[in-house]
Amino acid sequence: MQKKNPPILVTRPSLPPVEEYDALVREIFSSFYLTNGGAQHQLLEAALKEKLDTPFLRLFTNGHLALECAILALNLEPGEIITTPFTFISTSHAIVRCGFEPVFCDVEPDYFTLDPAKIEEKSTPRTRAILPVHVYGNPCDMEAIDRIGAKHGLPVLYDAAHAFGVTLRGRAVAQYGDASMFSFHATKCYNTIEGGAIACNRADYAERLSGYRNFGIHPGDEIREVGGNAKMNEFQAAMGLLNLKYFEREVEKRGKVAARYRENLSGIEGLSFRPVRDGVNQNFAYLPVSFDPEVFGATRDEVDETLKTYGVFARKYFYPLVSTAAAYGGKFRPEDTPVALKASLQVLALPMYADLALTDVDDICEIIASCKR
Ligand SMILES: *Cc1c(COP(=O)(O)O)cnc(C)c1O
């Protein structure tokens, strides 16, 4: 097989027709209103409230700052936040940067999401909140986690960066917990170039989010919070409005890519697709597969290296386990979360985007199959 040129990357951002973006950019230019909650921002906030089925929504310049503002707006006493080590480093960095200590709890072996059966044993008198992550768009066991939160009086803040548009038995993910963070980064299945949002179910919390987003300033020149600047600008919001128009079509195309991968790779021993929780309406944000080296014969890293030699760039996602980050100075032990540790060593996110050609999927699968020993 020929080396792919141009290379195939793990993802490619969804883009609307450039003429449509151009028209909105012209509107923004003629308004001379570039940020601070302009017309595009207002339209997008309203549209996403509906799309994500939430009573309150605030837009942010990116998902990470949205998460930091969401943690700060909970008004917690200093202490610990229970979270998962199987996530993107942003989750635990947000906890630490807001002055809290992350406590890493293991994940479920099937779904790689925070294991509700293990949360309570991680809880101490200093636990202040629970921060689970929906992984690859596959939601956590939200009913069980919300019950634990309610039982102990702990707010539940979901990192829903991967879960745009996902529903569980017809109910939007934003309906669970106290709040959910969505990321609209260029690499996510829905993007505003950079961007993010917090969905929540309380007006007072949403008002505090607005404060943390904009220096703590509220109407009447009152400065209520020590807020920073995390506002989404008009050019981001315009991209979001257009991408929203095409989102369902993109998901449909992603679904076809996913189906092709399954068709080609199912039945290969030692290679497994990640199961999806019952009743989930997927967004096909990622295409994760796991390699059990004992059965497949090759390790995940060997498959990844072989793909690279053909110009195919998959991604070890999530790897390394965030609890092992040098930034945390070796304070956490990966052996304490063995399921997450194993997942981080075996999983590989294969190229996945709406316009990935099915013939390229076939080639990628052929390379992977050839790694089997
Ligand atoms: C992308 C991502 C974030 C951060 O979002 P940005 O918009 O890139 O700042 C946080 N958590 C998870 C799980 C993510 O995948």
The ligand as an SDF file (V2000), in Angstrom:
LIG
                    3D

 15 15  0  0  0  0  0  0  0  0999 V2000
  -11.1030   19.1790   24.6810 C   0  0  0  0  0  0  0  0  0  0  0  0
  -11.2980   18.8060   26.1100 C   0  0  0  0  0  0  0  0  0  0  0  0
  -11.2640   19.7600   27.1430 C   0  0  0  0  0  0  0  0  0  0  0  0
  -10.8330   21.1880   26.9280 C   0  0  0  0  0  0  0  0  0  0  0  0
  -11.5840   21.9000   26.0200 O   0  0  0  0  0  0  0  0  0  0  0  0
  -10.9310   23.0760   25.1500 P   0  0  0  0  0  0  0  0  0  0  0  0
  -12.1040   23.6650   24.4650 O   0  0  0  0  0  0  0  0  0  0  0  0
   -9.9280   22.4740   24.2400 O   0  0  0  0  0  0  0  0  0  0  0  0
  -10.3000   24.0560   26.1110 O   0  0  0  0  0  0  0  0  0  0  0  0
  -11.5600   19.3320   28.4280 C   0  0  0  0  0  0  0  0  0  0  0  0
  -11.8750   18.0630   28.7040 N   0  0  0  0  0  0  0  0  0  0  0  0
  -11.8900   17.1130   27.7520 C   0  0  0  0  0  0  0  0  0  0  0  0
  -12.2700   15.7100   28.1100 C   0  0  0  0  0  0  0  0  0  0  0  0
  -11.5930   17.4570   26.4320 C   0  0  0  0  0  0  0  0  0  0  0  0
  -11.5770   16.4910   25.4900 O   0  0  0  0  0  0  0  0  0  0  0  0
  1  2  1  0
  2  3  1  0
  2 14  2  0
  3  4  1  0
  3 10  2  0
  4  5  1  0
  5  6  1  0
  6  7  2  0
  6  8  1  0
  6  9  1  0
 10 11  1  0
 11 12  2  0
 12 13  1  0
 12 14  1  0
 14 15  1  0
M  END
$$$$
